Amino acid sequence: MTTVLPSLVLALLCLLRAGAEVPVQLDFNMGKFAGRWHIAAAISNCPVFLSMKDKMKSSIATISFTPEGHLAMEAIFPLPEECKKVELLFQKSGQAGHYTSTENQEKTDLRVMDTDYKHYAIVYTLRDRGQEPSTMLQLYIREQDVSPQFLQKFKALFHSVGLTEDMLAILPQSGECQGWGWP
């Protein structure tokens, strides 16, 4: 037990340190980033995500910004029995492209790591629920069809945040949720 506790503390410190070093898109432009995105791929070490990743389908996220510069996200997820709509608000941090949220004792750190604004974006999220933090990367695309080029960019980044190939889900397109703003 005496060797396990220091190892756990060290692992947590490494994870928190890695989260602090995650890059953010240089010269991030809110206006160009706003709008509709399809979530084409995701990778995470979250146990809930890992248990569901093989059943997940592509989702839609609509991004907007408040007059104060906070990021508002409305996401629609096709589930086996229903469509689920989630609305989230992230506070701007000191750096453009970096946002945080604290809700129900859960801290979330969201960073737009890489984007060309017109075709793809790679978004990093670190969630800390007071137990073991979970890390997620998502590949956002403007069109439903994911380009192999953007998927390759996405795959090249996830190892840098401590995620592995077995945690990856390439999300198939869905014709569900038609009345929810789905194309």
Order of alpha helices (4+ residues) and beta strands (2+ residues): alpha-alpha-beta-alpha-beta-beta-beta-beta-beta-beta-beta-alpha-beta
